[in-house]
């Protein structure tokens, strides 16, 4: 038997885990898409800049990994300005909500059965749809609406066991 407090905690966890993809999608549109076009281009540009710094000792025999020249360049934050430019409020909010949701979820597993609590977390799909509809103005297809109805019915079937 799972207490109602544990169920409430699991629902809060599911909502947090359902919200974090919305922040990442917004981050991708506002920050990554505006500067690089795609996430793949962004990763390539940043990888090239970071790889050039960290592979310099491999290409230049006079520079060693623990030399003063390498360390001053490798740990100079100006060399990572493009990477730090990617950290904005959407990215941080998405990271915090997702991390907090998963921490709460793992903590709640100590107090209930996995088969019941995991099924309750399917509410995260509904939370993702609601926030996507309200915040990103995404529309729901008829097939997606049927899926959400099945999620609600599935959680309702599990509820008597709680």
C-alpha positions in Angstrom: 0.0 0.0 0.0 1.4 3.3 -1.1 0.7 6.4 1.0 -1.0 9.4 -0.6 2.0 11.6 0.2 4.3 9.3 -1.8 1.8 9.5 -4.7 1.8 13.3 -4.5 5.5 13.3 -4.6 5.6 11.0 -7.6 3.0 13.2 -9.4 5.2 16.3 -8.7 8.2 14.4 -10.0 6.3 13.4 -13.1 5.2 17.0 -13.8 8.8 18.3 -13.4 10.1 15.6 -15.7 7.3 16.5 -18.1 8.2 20.2 -18.2 11.9 20.0 -18.7 11.7 19.0 -22.5 9.7 22.2 -23.1 12.6 24.3 -21.7 15.1 22.5 -23.9 13.0 22.9 -27.0 12.7 26.6 -26.3 16.5 26.8 -25.7 17.1 25.1 -29.0 14.8 27.5 -30.9 16.0 30.7 -29.2 19.7 30.1 -28.5 21.0 27.3 -30.7 18.8 27.8 -33.8 19.3 31.5 -33.9 23.1 31.2 -33.8 24.0 27.9 -35.4 21.0 26.8 -37.3 20.9 23.3 -35.9 22.2 21.5 -32.8 24.5 19.5 -34.9 26.2 22.6 -36.3 26.5 24.0 -32.8 28.2 20.8 -31.5 30.6 20.8 -34.5 31.6 24.4 -34.0 32.2 24.1 -30.2 33.9 20.7 -30.6 36.3 22.2 -33.1 37.2 25.1 -30.8 37.7 22.9 -27.8 39.5 20.2 -29.7 42.0 22.7 -31.1 42.9 23.9 -27.6 43.2 20.4 -26.0 45.0 18.7 -29.0 47.6 21.4 -29.3 50.2 19.4 -27.3 49.7 16.5 -29.7 50.4 18.6 -32.8 53.1 20.8 -31.3 56.0 18.9 -29.7 57.2 22.0 -27.7 53.9 22.3 -25.8 53.3 19.7 -23.2 50.0 18.9 -21.5 51.2 20.2 -18.1 53.2 23.1 -19.4 52.4 26.6 -18.3 51.4 27.7 -21.9 49.0 24.8 -22.3 47.4 25.2 -18.9 46.9 29.0 -19.3 45.2 28.5 -22.6 43.2 25.4 -21.6 41.8 27.0 -18.5 41.3 30.5 -19.9 37.5 31.0 -19.9 37.6 33.4 -22.9 38.4 30.3 -25.0 35.1 28.8 -24.0 32.9 31.9 -24.6 30.8 30.1 -27.3 30.1 27.3 -24.9 29.1 29.7 -22.1 26.9 31.6 -24.4 24.7 28.5 -24.7 23.9 28.7 -21.0 20.7 30.7 -20.8 17.6 30.7 -18.6 15.9 28.0 -20.7 18.8 25.7 -20.5 19.3 26.2 -16.8 15.5 25.9 -16.1 15.3 22.7 -18.1 18.4 21.2 -16.4 17.1 22.1 -12.9 13.5 20.8 -13.5 14.7 17.6 -15.0 17.3 17.0 -12.3 14.9 17.8 -9.5 12.2 15.6 -11.0 14.6 12.6 -11.3 16.0 13.1 -7.7 12.5 13.2 -6.3 11.5 10.1 -8.4 14.5 8.1 -7.1 13.8 9.2 -3.5 10.2 8.2 -3.8 11.1 4.6 -4.9 12.1 3.8 -1.4 8.5 4.2 -0.2 6.4 2.3 -2.8 6.3 -0.4 -5.4 8.0 0.3 -8.6 5.2 -1.2 -10.7 2.7 1.3 -9.3 4.9 4.4 -9.0 6.4 3.9 -12.5 2.9 3.7 -14.0 1.9 7.0 -12.2 4.9 8.8 -13.8 3.2 8.4 -17.2 1.5 11.6 -16.2 4.7 13.3 -17.4 3.4 12.9 -21.0 0.3 14.9 -20.1 2.4 17.5 -18.4 4.6 17.8 -21.5 1.5 18.2 -23.7 -0.1 20.8 -21.5 3.0 22.9 -21.2 3.7 22.5 -24.9 0.2 23.6 -25.7 0.2 26.6 -23.4 3.8 27.8 -23.8 4.9 26.7 -27.3 1.4 26.7 -28.9 1.8 23.2 -30.1 -1.4 21.5 -31.3 -2.6 17.9 -30.5 -3.3 15.5 -33.2 -6.3 13.1 -32.9 -4.0 10.2 -32.4 -2.1 12.0 -29.6 -5.5 12.8 -28.0 -6.3 9.1 -28.0 -2.9 8.3 -26.4 -3.5 10.8 -23.6 -7.0 9.3 -23.0 -5.3 5.9 -22.7 -2.8 7.3 -20.2 -5.6 8.7 -18.1 -7.5 5.4 -18.2 -4.3 3.4 -17.4 -3.6 5.6 -14.3 -7.2 5.3 -13.3 -7.0 1.5 -13.5 -4.0 1.5 -11.2 -5.6 3.9 -8.7 -7.7 1.1 -6.9 -4.5 -0.7 -6.0 -3.2 2.4 -4.3 
